[in-house]
């Protein structure tokens, strides 16, 4: 059984965050994910601590 060829139809972007502990990296990432998901579609997961 051969695998189907994967076709990229959406652009992919890798974003890295650098910062000191407890300076809001996870909060910023969660906020960006929520905005992008509501604008372009996708799944949002809660990052409550």
FITOR-289807 format. One line per 8 residues: number of its first residue (from 1); their letters; for each residue x, y negated, z of N, C-alpha, C, O, CB. Coordinates in nm, 4 decimals. Glycine has a CB too. Example, Ala and Ser with C-alpha at 12.3 -4.5 7.8 and 13.67 -1.06 7.14 Angstrom:
% residues 2
1> AS> 1.3190 0.5690 0.7800 1.2300 0.4500 0.7800 1.3200 0.3300 0.7800 1.4236 0.3319 0.8465 1.1308 0.4473 0.9046; 1.2850 0.2250 0.7080 1.3670 0.1060 0.7140 1.2900 -0.0030 0.7870 1.3409 -0.1138 0.8039 1.4084 0.0598 0.5725 .
//
This chain:
% residues 49
1> XXXXXXXX> 0.0854 0.1170 0.0000 0.0000 0.0000 0.0000 0.0903 -0.1237 0.0000 0.1721 -0.1407 0.0904 -0.0973 0.0004 0.1231; 0.0760 -0.2080 -0.0988 0.1582 -0.3294 -0.1046 0.0835 -0.4473 -0.0434 -0.0394 -0.4530 -0.0425 0.1980 -0.3613 -0.2501; 0.1616 -0.5396 0.0067 0.1027 -0.6589 0.0670 0.0678 -0.7598 -0.0413 0.1334 -0.7670 -0.1453 0.1989 -0.7217 0.1703; -0.0368 -0.8376 -0.0149 -0.0732 -0.9436 -0.1078 0.0268 -1.0577 -0.0962 0.0842 -1.0806 0.0102 -0.2168 -0.9936 -0.0809; 0.0468 -1.1282 -0.2049 0.1376 -1.2423 -0.2032 0.0717 -1.3572 -0.1275 -0.0435 -1.3922 -0.1534 0.1756 -1.2856 -0.3478; 0.1466 -1.4155 -0.0335 0.0961 -1.5275 0.0459 0.1088 -1.6555 -0.0351 0.2176 -1.6899 -0.0813 0.1726 -1.5399 0.1808; -0.0021 -1.7259 -0.0521 -0.0006 -1.8523 -0.1247 -0.0263 -1.9661 -0.0276 -0.1272 -1.9676 0.0428 -0.1054 -1.8526 -0.2383; 0.0647 -2.0601 -0.0245 0.0486 -2.1762 0.0631 -0.0378 -2.2798 -0.0072 -0.0018 -2.3318 -0.1128 0.1866 -2.2368 0.1021 .
9> XXXXXXXX> -0.1516 -2.3085 0.0530 -0.2409 -2.4077 -0.0055 -0.2425 -2.5362 0.0761 -0.2947 -2.6382 0.0311 -0.3817 -2.3516 -0.0169; -0.1850 -2.5311 0.1968 -0.1787 -2.6499 0.2821 -0.0326 -2.6775 0.3155 0.0468 -2.5844 0.3295 -0.2634 -2.6310 0.4125; 0.0030 -2.8043 0.3282 0.1415 -2.8342 0.3682 0.1657 -2.7928 0.5132 0.0748 -2.7990 0.5960 0.1722 -2.9851 0.3501; 0.2879 -2.7508 0.5434 0.3259 -2.7115 0.6784 0.4277 -2.8112 0.7322 0.5188 -2.8531 0.6608 0.3831 -2.5671 0.6808; 0.4113 -2.8483 0.8578 0.5021 -2.9433 0.9214 0.5397 -2.8890 1.0586 0.4523 -2.8488 1.1355 0.4374 -3.0854 0.9329; 0.6682 -2.8875 1.0896 0.7145 -2.8511 1.2231 0.7488 -2.9788 1.2981 0.8226 -3.0637 1.2481 0.8374 -2.7551 1.2166; 0.6943 -2.9914 1.4188 0.7183 -3.1096 1.5012 0.7794 -3.0634 1.6323 0.7249 -2.9751 1.6986 0.5865 -3.1907 1.5257; 0.8919 -3.1221 1.6702 0.9567 -3.0891 1.7969 0.9451 -3.2052 1.8937 0.9469 -3.3213 1.8529 1.1040 -3.0527 1.7748 .
17> XXXXXXXX> 0.9332 -3.1740 2.0217 0.9289 -3.2776 2.1244 1.0455 -3.2560 2.2197 1.0731 -3.1438 2.2621 0.7929 -3.2760 2.2011; 1.1124 -3.3639 2.2520 1.2256 -3.3604 2.3435 1.1983 -3.4605 2.4541 1.1565 -3.5731 2.4272 1.3603 -3.3918 2.2703; 1.2212 -3.4211 2.5761 1.2014 -3.5126 2.6875 1.2255 -3.4434 2.8193 1.2387 -3.3211 2.8258 1.0619 -3.5713 2.6843; 1.2309 -3.5222 2.9232 1.2541 -3.4719 3.0579 1.1293 -3.4010 3.1091 1.0184 -3.4259 3.0619 1.2940 -3.5866 3.1530; 1.1489 -3.3131 3.2052 1.0382 -3.2389 3.2641 0.9365 -3.3362 3.3251 0.9745 -3.4387 3.3817 1.0901 -3.1397 3.3714; 0.8083 -3.3040 3.3135 0.6977 -3.3844 3.3684 0.6870 -3.5242 3.3077 0.6450 -3.6178 3.3757 0.7139 -3.3970 3.5175; 0.7242 -3.5393 3.1815 0.7106 -3.6698 3.1167 0.6057 -3.6694 3.0064 0.6030 -3.7603 2.9234 0.8436 -3.7134 3.0598; 0.5188 -3.5676 3.0043 0.4022 -3.5711 2.9172 0.4145 -3.5060 2.7815 0.3328 -3.5340 2.6937 0.3653 -3.7067 2.8971 .
25> XXXXXXXX> 0.5127 -3.4205 2.7601 0.5277 -3.3560 2.6298 0.4082 -3.2671 2.5965 0.3573 -3.2718 2.4845 0.6558 -3.2736 2.6264; 0.3634 -3.1874 2.6910 0.2496 -3.0983 2.6670 0.1218 -3.1780 2.6471 0.0403 -3.1441 2.5613 0.2327 -3.0000 2.7833; 0.1035 -3.2826 2.7248 -0.0149 -3.3679 2.7115 -0.0175 -3.4350 2.5747 -0.1224 -3.4405 2.5105 -0.0180 -3.4742 2.8229; 0.0958 -3.4856 2.5300 0.1053 -3.5486 2.3984 0.0757 -3.4477 2.2881 0.0011 -3.4773 2.1948 0.2447 -3.6102 2.3779; 0.1340 -3.3289 2.2987 0.1112 -3.2254 2.1984 -0.0356 -3.1841 2.1940 -0.0911 -3.1651 2.0857 0.1990 -3.1037 2.2270; -0.0990 -3.1700 2.3099 -0.2413 -3.1341 2.3150 -0.3273 -3.2433 2.2525 -0.4227 -3.2133 2.1807 -0.2854 -3.1091 2.4602; -0.2945 -3.3692 2.2790 -0.3711 -3.4803 2.2213 -0.3558 -3.4839 2.0697 -0.4541 -3.5026 1.9980 -0.3259 -3.6142 2.2820; -0.2342 -3.4664 2.0206 -0.2118 -3.4653 1.8757 -0.2852 -3.3485 1.8100 -0.3444 -3.3640 1.7031 -0.0612 -3.4572 1.8446 .
33> XXXXXXXX> -0.2811 -3.2324 1.8738 -0.3500 -3.1153 1.8203 -0.5003 -3.1386 1.8128 -0.5639 -3.1016 1.7141 -0.3204 -2.9924 1.9060; -0.5572 -3.1993 1.9157 -0.7014 -3.2253 1.9177 -0.7416 -3.3229 1.8074 -0.8414 -3.3011 1.7387 -0.7438 -3.2806 2.0545; -0.6652 -3.4294 1.7903 -0.6964 -3.5290 1.6872 -0.6841 -3.4675 1.5482 -0.7711 -3.4873 1.4634 -0.6033 -3.6515 1.6997; -0.5767 -3.3933 1.5247 -0.5563 -3.3330 1.3931 -0.6636 -3.2274 1.3636 -0.7094 -3.2161 1.2499 -0.4162 -3.2702 1.3845; -0.7035 -3.1504 1.4649 -0.8065 -3.0483 1.4440 -0.9414 -3.1110 1.4125 -1.0154 -3.0605 1.3280 -0.8183 -2.9588 1.5672; -0.9740 -3.2215 1.4804 -1.1030 -3.2855 1.4529 -1.1042 -3.3533 1.3166 -1.2086 -3.3616 1.2519 -1.1356 -3.3873 1.5615; -0.9890 -3.4016 1.2733 -0.9820 -3.4712 1.1448 -0.9706 -3.3742 1.0269 -1.0344 -3.3943 0.9235 -0.8638 -3.5670 1.1441; -0.8895 -3.2694 1.0421 -0.8604 -3.1798 0.9306 -0.9146 -3.0384 0.9483 -0.9016 -2.9555 0.8581 -0.7135 -3.1731 0.9100 .
41> XXXXXXXX> -0.9752 -3.0100 1.0632 -1.0274 -2.8760 1.0886 -0.9225 -2.7886 1.1555 -0.8026 -2.8033 1.1317 -1.0745 -2.8113 0.9585; -0.9687 -2.6994 1.2377 -0.8777 -2.6085 1.3064 -0.9280 -2.5774 1.4455 -1.0363 -2.6202 1.4852 -0.7375 -2.6676 1.3134; -0.8483 -2.5027 1.5186 -0.8841 -2.4609 1.6534 -0.8108 -2.5461 1.7559 -0.6942 -2.5810 1.7376 -0.8522 -2.3120 1.6746; -0.8808 -2.5791 1.8639 -0.8213 -2.6558 1.9735 -0.8247 -2.5694 2.0978 -0.9280 -2.5112 2.1309 -0.8966 -2.7913 1.9969; -0.7123 -2.5609 2.1668 -0.7039 -2.4865 2.2921 -0.6771 -2.5844 2.4050 -0.6013 -2.6799 2.3883 -0.5933 -2.3771 2.2859; -0.7392 -2.5608 2.5199 -0.7185 -2.6474 2.6363 -0.5816 -2.6194 2.6979 -0.5426 -2.5037 2.7139 -0.8309 -2.6265 2.7415; -0.5100 -2.7244 2.7320 -0.3793 -2.7115 2.7954 -0.3835 -2.7662 2.9373 -0.2867 -2.8261 2.9839 -0.2719 -2.7843 2.7135; -0.4949 -2.7458 3.0059 -0.5088 -2.7941 3.1436 -0.4117 -2.7202 3.2344 -0.3902 -2.5997 3.2217 -0.6540 -2.7762 3.1940 .
49> X> -0.3543 -2.7960 3.3258 -0.2578 -2.7351 3.4190 -0.3106 -2.7385 3.5583 -0.2438 -2.6920 3.6507 -0.1233 -2.8057 3.4134 .
//
